[in-house]
Amino acid sequence: MHVDLDSFYAQCEENAKPHLKGKPVVICVYSGRTQDSGAVSTANYEARKYGVKAGIPIVRAKKLLESTDAAFITMNHPYYEQVSERIMEILRSQADTLEQASIDEAFLDVSARAPSNFDSARDIALEIKKQLLTQENVTASIGIGANKLIAKIASDQTKPNGLTIVSPLQVSAFLSSLPVGRIPGVGKKAEEKLTKLNVSTITELSNLSANKLVEIFGRSLGTYLYRAARGEDDEPVKEREQPTQISRITTLKQNTRQTGDTYPLLTDLANSVSEKLKEQAMTCKSVAIITILTDLSIHTRSRTLESPTSDAKLIETTAKQLTLEFLESNPEAILRRLGVKASSLAKESGQTDMSKFLTAQ
């Protein structure tokens, strides 16, 4: 099963700002050179109807949407990561094994929960959709197949909020008329080479011999294309070894630069990070704060700890010190959002900090 969250960043922003619902929403990465310099990261489906897509200049997107009340929003990656973490926990609860492919997509092996039964797999997918909508108010497009390749291609078949199931007997018919660009990993250069061979569909690709493809694309890509054209893939769903960081972020009730306004929030954020560390039996060696100012600029400040910890009080104290230092060194800064991040993570091994040692006595 491949779960692909629909225009994820835009959905996050719409949930945080309900007045955006129904409007074209464009998530931007600004370069800072001029007011509109930079590129589009993603856009919701309302914006895509006007031709806005990832990678185009922000100036171009504004031109395409000049007749609408579109919203152009600075990317807020820490916030999206926080939502993604919660969503991945929902998906993990429905999978035998989960492999997070990116912040907004994952592969799920559900073989044991739905052994050779695509009806049962459909039920799992529908339950996932229900939980995502009720708990996080997001939709996802889901593809189900006998392997990761087919599942990923299937998830892109019907968007947004789609569900496409391809049984082993349906693979050939499903792939036959699709363009070669639908095969994961086939980029513009590969497509150009295939076009010169009069190959535009997956069926036409399947008519090329393995030797011919290896000759043109090399052994690795050539072999992959030969197998992909036949729907073959034996790569297992693999659980990530461990997260690289854990972060929590929140919006202040009012914009401020007073530390007294931030401290209660930092306590809550530190407790949440600590709980997640303990839940995963992990410690951190670095604590950071994430500050988003009223001009929407994002700043971080971090500190390496003397020893690994998951202690909420130590994380809280460190975060408060970092916040104070940031505000003192940036006299014009006014905070809009604030976050706490733990990184340099490792699995716990024995007594990892003094507080645990004292508690054990």
WOLINGI-V131058 format. One line per field, one symbol per residue. ss: DSSP state (H for helix, E for strand, C for the rest). phi: phi as a letter, one per 40 degrees, with the letter a starting at -180 (. if undefined). A space follows every 50 residues. Layout:
ss = ???
phi = ???
This chain:
ss = CEEEECCHHHHHHHHHCHHHCCCCEEEEEECCCCCCCEEEEEECHHHHCC CCCCCCEHHHHHHHCCCCCCEEEECCHHHHHHHHHHHHHHHHCCCCEEEE EECCEEEEECCCCCCCCHHHHHHHHHHHHHHHHHHHCCCEEEEECCCHHH HHHHHCCCCCCCEEECCHHHHHHHHHCCEHHHCCCCCHHHHHHHHHCCCC EHHHHHCCCHHHHHHHHCHHHHHHHHHHCCCCCCCCCCCCCCCCEEEEEE EEEEEECCHHHHHHHHHHHHHHHHHHHHHCCEEEEEEEEEEEECCCCEEE EEEEEEEEECCHHHHHHHHHHHHHHHHHHCCCCCEEEEEEEEEEEEECCC CCCHHHHHHHC
phi = .bbbccfddcccccccbdccdgccbbcbbccgcbcbchbccaaccccccc gcadgccddcccccbccbbcbbbcdbcdccccccdccccccccbbcabbc cacbaabbcbdccbcfbcccccccccccdccccccbfbbabbbbacaccc cccccccbbcfcabbbcdccddcccdcccccccdgccccccccccccgbb bcccccccccccccccbgcccccccccccbgcabcccbcccaccabbbaa cccadabcccccccccccccccccccdcccfbbbbbbbbbbbcccgcbbb abacccacabccccccdccccccccccccbcccbcbbaabbbbfcaccag cbacccccccc
